[in-house]
């Protein structure tokens, strides 16, 4: 394996860092705005799993609101 470079995923810059109240507030605001989990993670420099975990801890719903199922229009 001489000269072989393994392509390992880079850890997010906030890896194993505590959530600040401001980050939690931003998470809540983004979730209330129907922002996708992946986008929330990118904005907060956190993984999707970290976003889901914090949302669960703080009882923040990540489910889209005010969206009709199957794109039905009324």
N, C-alpha and C positions, 0 to 999 in steps of 0.2 A: 504494500500500500504506500510505497514511497511516492511522494509528489501528488497524492490524491487529496483533494480538498473536499471536505464534507460540507455540504450546504445545510447548515443548521439554522433553524428559525431564530431570529433575533428576539430577545426578550423585550417587551415594551418598556419604555423609559420609566414607567411608574410601577414596575414589577415589585410586588411585596411592600408597597407603600400604603400607609393608611389613607382612607378617604377623608378629605377635609369637608367641613360643613358646606363650603362653597361648591365643591364638586358634587356633593349629594344634592344640593339645590339645583344645580345645572342638570343633573341626571333627571330629577323630578320634572323640571321644565321641558326638557327634550322629550321625555316619555309622554307628557301631557300633550305635546305637539305632534304625536304619532311618528316621531323620528324612529327609523329602523335601528335595531340593537347594534348592528355593525357600524352604522354611522355614529351613534352615540359613543361607541368604543373608540372610534377614530378621533372624534372631537375631544374626548377626555384622555386620550392616550392610554387607554385600558383595553384589555381583551374583552371579547363578547362574554366570556364566562365570568369575568370580574364584574362586568356591568350587570349581568343577570343575578349574580350573587349579592351585590349591594342592593339591587332593586328588591330582591327577596327579603333581605335583612330589614330594609326600611319600609316594607309593604308598599312598594311602588309598582303599579301594574305596567307591564310592557306591551300589553295587548292593545291593538289599535282600537280607538273609540270612534263612534259616529261614522262607521263604515258599514254599508249594507252588504250582506253576504252575497256572493256570486255576482257582484257588480250590478245588482238590480237597481234601477232608477225608479223613483216614485213620481 
